[in-house]
């Protein structure tokens, strides 16, 4: 059974938060990020604001295969949580990362 976009966003947030906290990203995490970014960016039902953040993450991910900068991750997580929280009338995709 495929996972919903909301769950994909939640999983992406979890992976980003984890690698930012640990300052380390495994090859499997990098691959999972790539798959999630591609899936979400190709889905027409994903909010354009989320797609903009996904584009920023994708650009950084392609340019740099090391863990993302903490400040970038925090900005992306805050943006995604705010957008998904607002658009789903109070339901966030997962934990609130601030």
C-alpha positions, 0 to 999 in steps of 0.5 A: 500500500503506497504511503500518502503525501502527508506521510511522505512529508512526515518521513522527509521531515524525520530524516532531515531532523535526524541527520541535522541532529547527528551531523551525519547522513547514511547512503540509505538516508540520502537515497530515501531523501532522493526518492521522497523528493522526486515523488513529492515534486512529481505529484500534482496534488502537492501544494506549490509552497511545499514544492518550493521547499522541496526544490530548495532541498533538492538543489542542496542535496544535488550540490552537496552529498554531505549532511545539510546545514542545521539552519537550512534544515530548521528553516525547511522543517518550519516552513513545511510544518507551517504549510501542512499545518495550515492547509490541513486545519490543524493537523501537522505531518508529524512532530513539530520541528522547531 
